[in-house]
Amino acid sequence: MKVMLDTNILISAFIFKSNKMNNLIYELSKKHEIVICSYTIEELKELFENKFNVSLKTLNLFLKNFPFTLVKSPNNPQENLFNIRDKDDYIILYTAIVENVDVFITGDKDFDDVEIKKLEILKPSEFIQKYLN
């Protein structure tokens, strides 16, 4: 199964060293294909440097050792496929759709009300309960 991780999941794993997220990622890497889009990588770079004061060198080392497939976010996504409160999140979910991702894992409440049939949007605990237990 192809599983895309949202930025907040990666931040929880790396910056906050969440055991729950690290265990989730470990289990995902054994059984599924982890997908991260280029927009998320750019968002991580900005957050690491500006909000968390972590160097890009450290981020690059983290990503180098992280088991994932990088997919390019389209420059001109088709508009109005779904509604989402935070318009910056549209490109991430759109990328998941065009890359035929099965599940998008996020802790971001902006995705709670998104209705889309192409893929499942799950919180980490929902994914664990549904697919890893």
Legacy VTK file of the C-alpha trace (Angstrom):
# vtk DataFile Version 3.0
C-alpha trace
ASCII
DATASET POLYDATA
POINTS 133 float
0.000 0.000 0.000
1.237 3.537 -0.782
1.089 5.771 2.278
1.833 9.492 2.176
2.925 11.268 5.333
2.028 14.856 6.085
4.593 17.373 7.287
3.354 17.256 10.874
4.024 13.507 11.102
7.648 14.001 10.042
8.085 16.886 12.479
6.672 14.778 15.305
9.106 11.994 14.477
12.218 14.138 14.031
11.836 17.322 16.078
9.703 16.036 18.942
11.083 12.482 18.789
7.639 10.977 19.277
7.895 7.260 19.979
4.412 6.783 18.532
5.384 8.402 15.226
8.733 6.647 15.068
7.048 3.282 15.669
4.435 4.101 13.037
7.132 4.976 10.509
9.096 1.836 11.349
6.034 -0.350 10.805
5.155 1.490 7.612
8.652 0.984 6.230
8.400 -2.787 6.775
5.010 -3.303 5.143
4.184 -0.331 2.925
5.668 2.242 0.569
6.116 5.597 2.300
5.589 8.532 -0.057
6.550 12.156 0.563
5.897 14.937 -1.926
8.305 17.668 -2.928
6.017 20.340 -1.467
6.301 18.669 1.942
10.097 18.630 1.650
10.080 22.366 0.910
7.738 22.961 3.833
10.068 20.948 6.089
13.070 23.004 4.989
11.294 26.239 5.843
10.050 24.998 9.217
13.343 23.397 10.235
15.318 26.567 9.564
12.841 29.244 10.601
10.727 27.712 13.349
12.873 24.972 14.876
16.356 26.369 14.179
17.585 23.087 12.704
20.113 23.247 9.869
19.357 22.032 6.370
22.378 19.747 6.687
20.670 17.986 9.598
17.401 17.766 7.665
19.205 16.346 4.627
20.876 13.715 6.813
17.502 12.804 8.290
15.941 12.491 4.834
18.906 10.526 3.480
18.332 7.854 6.119
14.563 7.950 5.911
12.885 5.169 3.872
10.627 7.005 1.439
9.802 7.574 -2.197
9.906 11.203 -3.298
7.175 12.347 -5.680
7.060 15.725 -7.388
4.170 17.987 -6.542
2.609 19.354 -9.748
3.275 23.009 -10.531
-0.280 23.601 -11.761
-2.716 21.382 -9.860
-6.269 21.041 -11.083
-8.428 23.275 -8.936
-11.627 22.571 -7.001
-11.380 18.782 -6.742
-12.136 19.088 -3.036
-12.514 21.761 -0.388
-9.954 22.285 2.353
-9.728 25.113 4.863
-5.975 25.709 4.548
-5.335 26.319 0.852
-1.604 25.543 1.338
-2.596 21.930 2.080
-4.431 21.553 -1.246
-1.232 20.785 -3.199
-0.191 18.039 -0.765
-3.500 16.212 -0.995
-3.696 16.806 -4.733
-0.256 15.220 -5.117
-1.446 12.200 -3.127
-4.371 11.828 -5.516
-2.360 12.047 -8.745
0.274 9.671 -7.338
-2.417 7.078 -6.515
-1.652 7.042 -2.810
-3.914 4.717 -0.831
-3.721 6.451 2.557
-2.702 9.943 3.644
-1.648 10.132 7.315
-1.912 13.488 9.056
-2.508 14.988 12.454
-3.712 18.239 10.877
-7.348 19.044 11.710
-7.681 20.918 8.400
-8.051 17.532 6.701
-10.842 16.323 9.012
-13.707 17.612 6.881
-12.226 16.872 3.463
-14.433 14.518 1.515
-12.611 12.556 -1.128
-13.181 9.049 -2.445
-9.804 8.496 -4.088
-7.878 7.847 -0.848
-8.290 7.510 2.888
-7.269 10.363 5.154
-6.388 8.991 8.582
-4.890 10.187 11.843
-1.880 8.137 12.994
-3.925 6.330 15.658
-6.632 5.489 13.104
-4.061 4.018 10.725
-2.487 1.966 13.517
-5.857 0.630 14.627
-7.047 -0.177 11.117
-3.889 -1.500 9.446
-1.270 -2.395 12.034
-3.250 -4.243 14.709
LINES 1 134
133 0 1 2 3 4 5 6 7 8 9 10 11 12 13 14 15 16 17 18 19 20 21 22 23 24 25 26 27 28 29 30 31 32 33 34 35 36 37 38 39 40 41 42 43 44 45 46 47 48 49 50 51 52 53 54 55 56 57 58 59 60 61 62 63 64 65 66 67 68 69 70 71 72 73 74 75 76 77 78 79 80 81 82 83 84 85 86 87 88 89 90 91 92 93 94 95 96 97 98 99 100 101 102 103 104 105 106 107 108 109 110 111 112 113 114 115 116 117 118 119 120 121 122 123 124 125 126 127 128 129 130 131 132
